[in-house]
Amino acid sequence: MEREQIEELFEESGYHALNSKLAYKVWLTGVWDEEDEDKIEAFIDAYSFEGEGIVTDDFLYHYRIFAYIHEKNACLGFQREIF
């Protein structure tokens, strides 16, 4: 995912402060290069970052937890459809 796309995600979610603090750093890590934009949007919508000073590593740690749970839930949903 390009830096501009990451900036747009933060802007659209209403987290303008995160955009200025994190977009560039997240882009540099490359963590979101191959990630699904819908999953990233769901993460930003699910977590509240109001009034918090957040470090890039902490932010990405929370994202990885969210992504893991999101994947497991998707697998369980698929298994339920089969049975």
N, C-alpha and C positions, 0 to 999 in steps of 0.2 A: 504494500500500500504506500502510495506516495505521501509526502509530507503535507501537501495541500489537502488531500483527502482526510488525513487525520485532523488537521485544523478545522475542516468543515464539520466533522463529526462532533468535535467539542463545541463549536459555535452553535450547531443545530440543537444540541442538548441543553444549551443555556449555560454551559460552564466556560465562560469567556476567560476566567482567571486560569483555569486548567490549560486552556489553549496556549496562553502565553508562556506558561511554565513547563508544560509537558510535551506538547506536540513534537517539537524538534528532538527532544531527548528520546521519546518513544520511537520516532522515525529512525534515529541513529542506531538503536538497538536491533532493529530489523525484526522484532518479535511479531509485528502485525503484517509483515510482508505477504504472507500466504494465508492470513486469517480471513474468515468470512465477515463481511461488513455488518451483516445482520447480527452476528454473535457479538461483535464489538459494541454495536448500538445497544443491544440488550444489556450488556455489562454496564455501560455508562448510565443507562436508565435505571438499572437495579440498585446501584450503589449511590450513596449520598456522600458528596464531597464538600458539602457546605461548611464553611468556616474552618476547614482543616488545612493545615500546612501539610502537603503530601510530597513525599520523596519519590522519585521515579521508580526506584527499586521496589518500594512498598506498593505503589500503584500497579506495577506489572506482576508482583506477587499475588495481589488480589485478583488480577485478571486471570492468571494461570489457574487459580483455584476455581474461579467462575467457569472458565473454559472446560476444566475437567468435569465439573458437575454437569455442565450443559451437555457435554458429550455422553456422559453416563445416562442422563435422563433421555436423551435422544435414542440411545440403544435400548433402553427399557421400553420406551414408547413403541419402537419398532418390533420388539419381541411380543408386546401385548397385541399388536395388530395381527401377528402371525397366528397366535393361539386364540 
